[in-house]
């Protein structure tokens, strides 16, 4: 009998084990099926903003939520106060709905890597559901701008206490309470609506608001202001000084709420620098301080290069830094903590930015500049006013230019942009078979003079183009060089062993370029120009030869050909 019971018990255990195994297999199979189905989909029971996303992919979920947002808020949100109704778009209020963030959070539910955690969360979600609030952000500045521009009729801004300077004294202007829309309640209502994807009408709540600085909190500001205008304040740079008058100082004072150091969390009236007013004053002062850097200038005396004008560094008033220094010295609250102390005299050193000239007096020797290599001259007699102006502006761009050993000089690169912003005036230029007025007309006088100086200095010319027709300003013909940025250009190589320094000057109608450097023993011979094939219509041809000799032997010879068409072909 006992043996029979044992066999029966074993059969029951085996059946139960088999059942449990089968149940586990069924659960695992079901889990695998669900895993496969929901692999890239939102789990069952998950919603965003109350919208069921069961079985949707991310893209489908985004499309559904965005569609619902458009349905709810496509026509905007409604705000109301008493009998007034205001309709506004969410972006006008600075509200940006973060649909992607909310859908991503929804998708993560039931998609953990850990199998046990994944099954557990899915089971809980099936039984209890899971709603993800729709997330969004507020742009406080946009919200304030909207309220200011659209709901200003509902609000009365609080007015802080302040002072006006009347009859040589500071007179108190009383503070006033204001009535403002309760911003926090407004934002809370939007949070509730949007998180649940609802668009219920929002009732605006108005509240009485006290000013930050009230009339009884002004004594310290008055004391500071009186102290400031009674102080002898002097702005200075080097040996020059600019005393500040009372009216100037009064205009610099702004009365604003500041933190009360004796009662944290509270604000009282204080003084602050009106930075814009100070900037305006300093801008008017700047021309008395600012100066451009000046290069050392050279001359030839008894066959030697000598300095006849010393270099000078450039100075520019840095207005921003100077404003900060003024603010620190006379507006810092720390200066007024001792109530028994008056600031009697303050000197403020203005901040400047100094720039060194390209050619300093000290650097001349280091550059190896010991000789005048060559001179180029041209005469612009008879030029109209605008042409003379452009020649002077253009020539100034090249005064003090340094060209390093083996460096290629580009006229157009140094010249830079040509236009009214660079100071040029309209004047005649040769362009597209016509002679027409254009900004910078006359600059070829400068390039021609540069070409002549480079020729006479024995430098290697790498790019030069003659004018389309003979121009009287460039006599003798065949020694001119036309430029028009970016091409044609005038280029040459400094093939001397030291730096090349260019100096320019205008005396009367004569423009002069002087090239200084080191004498490496080369001898320069200019042969020509030779005019030939001259015709009655003014057309002609010319050749010019540059010959370089060293120790009596010809080292290099370059020939420059010029073909000039008839001026009659270029009407103006």
Secondary structure, DSSP 8 states (H G I E B T S, - for coil): -HHHHHHHHHHHHHHHHHHHHHHHHHHHHHHHHHHHHTTTS--TTEEETTEE-TT--HHHHHHHHHHHHHHHHTT-EEEEETTEEEEE-GGGGTEEE-HHHHHHHHHHTT--SSHHHHHHHHHHHHHH-EEE---EEE-HHHHHHHHHHHSGGG-B--B--EEEEETTEEEEE--B-EEEE-HHHHHHHHHHHHHTT----EE--EEEE--SS-GGG-HHHHHHHHHHHTSEEEEEETTEEEE--HHHHHHHEEEEEEE-TTSTT-EEEEEEE-HHHHHHHHHHHHTTT-B--B--EEEEETTEEEEEE--B-EEEE-HHHHHHHHHHHHS-GGGGS-TT----EEEEE--EEEE--SS-GGGTGGGT--EEEEEEEEE-TT--HHHHHHHHHHHHTTTT-EE-TT-EEEHHHHH---SGGGT--EEEEEETTEEEEEETTTHHHHHHHHHHHHHHTT-EEEE----SB--GGG-STTS-----TTSS--EEE--SSS-EEEEEEEETTEEEEEEEE---SEEEEEEEEEEES--TTS-EEEEEEEEEEETTEEEEEEEEEEEEB-GGGS--
